[in-house]
Amino acid sequence: MFAVCAVAIFCLVSVSHSIPLVCEKLVHPLKSLAPYHLEGRWALVAGSLNHAPSMDALRQRDSITMYFSNSSEPSTVSYTQINRFGNYCQHLHYNVSVDRSSFTFDVGNRFDLTGSFLYTSCPDCLVMRWVVKSSRRHSVDLYLLSRRREVESREMEEFRAQLKCYQLPVPVVADPAKELCPEHPQS
């Protein structure tokens, strides 16, 4: 028999034994992430948020593509997120300051968006933990990105375990059959 703990690093604790299980590893930020590892295209495979209106907004997207590219400053990367809604592609551009495995989005003082890259055993995946704070919203978000459109079932189960560690809801899983938007807007 198991009980869910309130402390994030101990996801499950046996009632008869108090031992940490997988959460300690799954919620731990990476020590560092090489900037070249970020470069290029990533597809959102799954995501979960503890802010219901934002979770509903995530469900409205047919696909999400994210591009990272290095900038002239070594601690800054360029980030483009492209949301597909039917035939419409919404391009959002931000500069992101990266310090080892932590990052901060420059969103022009509209809200605070910080986070970290978390452990994943998936070789071509990223797990991003976002913390969003504004006057109307405070949320923790977890996103699984991959170079592929879908991941192996064990990789998805690992991500679902991370969500449980953070006490986040069942993820929105992207439909790999839905088309991704191009990196640059079509004229």
BALUM-352218 format. One record per residue (C-alpha): residue number from 0; residue in one letter; y, z, x. Coordinates in Angstrom, 2 decimals, always signed. Layout:
<atoms>
ATOM     n   res         Y         Z         X
ATOM   NUM     A         Y         Z         X
...
</atoms>
This chain:
<atoms>
ATOM     n   res         Y         Z         X
ATOM     0     M     +0.00     +0.00     +0.00
ATOM     1     F     +3.46     -0.94     +1.32
ATOM     2     A     +7.02     +0.03     +0.48
ATOM     3     V    +10.18     -2.00     +1.13
ATOM     4     C    +12.64     -0.21     +3.40
ATOM     5     A    +16.42     -0.32     +3.23
ATOM     6     V    +16.75     -0.70     +6.99
ATOM     7     A    +16.70     -4.39     +7.94
ATOM     8     I    +14.70     -4.01    +11.14
ATOM     9     F    +11.76     -2.46     +9.30
ATOM    10     C    +10.93     -4.86     +6.51
ATOM    11     L     +7.70     -3.25     +5.46
ATOM    12     V     +6.33     +0.13     +6.36
ATOM    13     S     +2.86     +1.28     +5.60
ATOM    14     V     +2.89     +4.34     +3.35
ATOM    15     S     +0.34     +6.03     +5.58
ATOM    16     H     +1.76     +4.81     +8.92
ATOM    17     S     +5.41     +4.29     +9.83
ATOM    18     I     +5.23     +1.15    +12.00
ATOM    19     P     +7.70     -1.71    +12.35
ATOM    20     L     +6.30     -5.10    +11.44
ATOM    21     V     +7.75     -8.59    +11.74
ATOM    22     C    +11.37     -7.88    +10.78
ATOM    23     E    +12.42     -6.54    +14.13
ATOM    24     K    +11.72     -9.93    +15.70
ATOM    25     L    +12.87    -12.02    +12.73
ATOM    26     V    +16.34    -10.50    +12.31
ATOM    27     H    +17.14    -10.34    +16.01
ATOM    28     P    +19.86    -12.78    +17.14
ATOM    29     L    +18.94    -15.06    +20.00
ATOM    30     K    +20.13    -13.87    +23.42
ATOM    31     S    +21.87    -17.20    +23.91
ATOM    32     L    +21.72    -20.77    +22.73
ATOM    33     A    +22.38    -23.68    +25.06
ATOM    34     P    +25.19    -25.86    +23.62
ATOM    35     Y    +23.17    -29.02    +24.24
ATOM    36     H    +20.45    -27.66    +21.91
ATOM    37     L    +22.96    -27.72    +19.04
ATOM    38     E    +24.14    -31.29    +19.57
ATOM    39     G    +23.27    -33.90    +17.02
ATOM    40     R    +22.09    -34.09    +13.43
ATOM    41     W    +20.44    -31.26    +11.53
ATOM    42     A    +19.20    -31.36     +7.93
ATOM    43     L    +19.33    -28.28     +5.73
ATOM    44     V    +15.74    -27.50     +4.81
ATOM    45     A    +16.33    -24.25     +2.90
ATOM    46     G    +18.98    -21.63     +2.32
ATOM    47     S    +19.58    -18.36     +0.52
ATOM    48     L    +22.67    -16.29     -0.22
ATOM    49     N    +23.30    -12.93     -1.82
ATOM    50     H    +26.31    -14.34     -3.73
ATOM    51     A    +25.07    -15.82     -7.03
ATOM    52     P    +27.91    -18.34     -7.64
ATOM    53     S    +27.49    -19.71     -4.11
ATOM    54     M    +23.71    -19.90     -4.59
ATOM    55     D    +24.35    -21.94     -7.75
ATOM    56     A    +26.70    -24.22     -5.78
ATOM    57     L    +23.99    -24.73     -3.13
ATOM    58     R    +21.57    -25.87     -5.87
ATOM    59     Q    +24.08    -28.56     -6.94
ATOM    60     R    +23.82    -30.42     -3.63
ATOM    61     D    +21.26    -33.21     -3.29
ATOM    62     S    +21.22    -32.84     +0.50
ATOM    63     I    +23.22    -31.27     +3.31
ATOM    64     T    +23.52    -32.68     +6.80
ATOM    65     M    +25.15    -30.84     +9.68
ATOM    66     Y    +26.35    -32.40    +12.93
ATOM    67     F    +27.26    -30.43    +16.03
ATOM    68     S    +29.02    -32.02    +18.99
ATOM    69     N    +30.49    -30.56    +22.13
ATOM    70     S    +34.25    -30.44    +22.49
ATOM    71     S    +36.47    -30.40    +25.57
ATOM    72     E    +36.38    -26.59    +25.53
ATOM    73     P    +33.05    -25.10    +26.70
ATOM    74     S    +32.97    -22.32    +24.08
ATOM    75     T    +33.87    -24.56    +21.13
ATOM    76     V    +31.76    -27.07    +19.24
ATOM    77     S    +32.76    -29.50    +16.54
ATOM    78     Y    +30.87    -28.99    +13.27
ATOM    79     T    +30.67    -31.47    +10.42
ATOM    80     Q    +28.88    -30.58     +7.21
ATOM    81     I    +28.16    -33.40     +4.80
ATOM    82     N    +27.21    -32.48     +1.25
ATOM    83     R    +25.65    -35.14     -0.99
ATOM    84     F    +26.32    -34.93     -4.72
ATOM    85     G    +24.60    -37.98     -6.25
ATOM    86     N    +26.36    -40.99     -4.68
ATOM    87     Y    +29.32    -38.95     -3.38
ATOM    88     C    +29.40    -37.60     +0.19
ATOM    89     Q    +31.76    -34.72     +0.98
ATOM    90     H    +32.63    -34.43     +4.70
ATOM    91     L    +33.87    -31.05     +5.96
ATOM    92     H    +35.01    -30.67     +9.59
ATOM    93     Y    +35.46    -27.38    +11.46
ATOM    94     N    +35.74    -26.10    +15.00
ATOM    95     V    +33.26    -23.37    +15.80
ATOM    96     S    +33.65    -20.88    +18.63
ATOM    97     V    +30.28    -20.02    +20.14
ATOM    98     D    +29.58    -16.99    +22.31
ATOM    99     R    +25.91    -16.88    +23.33
ATOM   100     S    +24.20    -16.79    +19.92
ATOM   101     S    +27.20    -15.69    +17.83
ATOM   102     F    +29.70    -18.03    +16.24
ATOM   103     T    +32.99    -18.01    +14.32
ATOM   104     F    +34.19    -20.89    +12.16
ATOM   105     D    +37.86    -21.83    +12.22
ATOM   106     V    +38.56    -22.23     +8.50
ATOM   107     G    +42.34    -21.92     +8.68
ATOM   108     N    +42.67    -18.27     +7.58
ATOM   109     R    +41.20    -19.03     +4.14
ATOM   110     F    +38.30    -16.61     +4.75
ATOM   111     D    +36.22    -15.18     +7.59
ATOM   112     L    +33.00    -16.96     +8.47
ATOM   113     T    +31.02    -15.51    +11.35
ATOM   114     G    +27.36    -15.42    +12.15
ATOM   115     S    +24.54    -15.76    +14.60
ATOM   116     F    +21.56    -17.90    +15.43
ATOM   117     L    +18.31    -16.06    +14.76
ATOM   118     Y    +14.81    -16.27    +16.15
ATOM   119     T    +12.52    -19.04    +14.91
ATOM   120     S     +9.17    -20.18    +16.26
ATOM   121     C     +9.91    -23.70    +14.98
ATOM   122     P    +10.68    -25.84    +18.05
ATOM   123     D    +13.13    -28.21    +16.34
ATOM   124     C    +14.76    -25.74    +13.94
ATOM   125     L    +17.77    -23.46    +13.80
ATOM   126     V    +18.10    -20.37    +11.64
ATOM   127     M    +21.74    -19.52    +11.02
ATOM   128     R    +22.91    -16.23     +9.55
ATOM   129     W    +26.41    -16.51     +8.06
ATOM   130     V    +28.60    -13.60     +7.00
ATOM   131     V    +31.34    -14.79     +4.66
ATOM   132     K    +34.25    -12.50     +3.74
ATOM   133     S    +37.21    -13.30     +1.52
ATOM   134     S    +39.17    -11.64     -1.24
ATOM   135     R    +36.66    -13.02     -3.78
ATOM   136     R    +33.43    -13.15     -1.84
ATOM   137     H    +31.38    -11.14     +0.59
ATOM   138     S    +27.99    -12.59     +1.32
ATOM   139     V    +25.19    -12.88     +3.80
ATOM   140     D    +23.63    -16.34     +3.97
ATOM   141     L    +20.55    -17.57     +5.83
ATOM   142     Y    +19.98    -21.26     +6.45
ATOM   143     L    +16.99    -23.06     +7.93
ATOM   144     L    +17.98    -26.33     +9.62
ATOM   145     S    +15.68    -28.81    +11.27
ATOM   146     R    +15.74    -32.18    +12.99
ATOM   147     R    +13.06    -33.07    +10.41
ATOM   148     R    +13.59    -33.21     +6.64
ATOM   149     E    +10.78    -30.74     +5.96
ATOM   150     V     +8.95    -28.18     +8.04
ATOM   151     E     +5.35    -27.02     +8.28
ATOM   152     S     +4.23    -24.42     +5.75
ATOM   153     R     +3.94    -21.71     +8.46
ATOM   154     E     +7.55    -22.40     +9.52
ATOM   155     M     +8.74    -22.09     +5.92
ATOM   156     E     +6.76    -18.86     +5.50
ATOM   157     E     +8.43    -17.44     +8.60
ATOM   158     F    +11.84    -18.27     +7.07
ATOM   159     R    +10.81    -16.68     +3.76
ATOM   160     A     +9.84    -13.54     +5.71
ATOM   161     Q    +13.32    -13.51     +7.29
ATOM   162     L    +14.84    -13.68     +3.81
ATOM   163     K    +12.76    -10.67     +2.74
ATOM   164     C    +13.96     -8.76     +5.80
ATOM   165     Y    +17.56     -9.37     +4.71
ATOM   166     Q    +16.66     -8.73     +1.07
ATOM   167     L    +17.84    -12.21     +0.07
ATOM   168     P    +16.54    -14.16     -2.93
ATOM   169     V    +13.97    -16.95     -2.92
ATOM   170     P    +15.53    -19.91     -1.09
ATOM   171     V    +16.86    -23.15     -2.41
ATOM   172     V    +14.59    -25.72     -0.74
ATOM   173     A    +16.02    -29.19     -0.15
ATOM   174     D    +14.14    -32.15     -1.56
ATOM   175     P    +13.20    -34.26     +1.50
ATOM   176     A    +13.12    -37.38     -0.68
ATOM   177     K    +16.87    -37.11     -1.38
ATOM   178     E    +18.98    -39.31     +0.84
ATOM   179     L    +21.19    -37.85     +3.57
ATOM   180     C    +24.79    -38.97     +3.89
ATOM   181     P    +25.93    -40.94     +6.96
ATOM   182     E    +27.76    -39.05     +9.69
ATOM   183     H    +31.00    -40.96     +9.13
ATOM   184     P    +32.54    -41.79     +5.74
ATOM   185     Q    +31.86    -45.31     +4.51
ATOM   186     S    +34.96    -47.44     +3.99
</atoms>
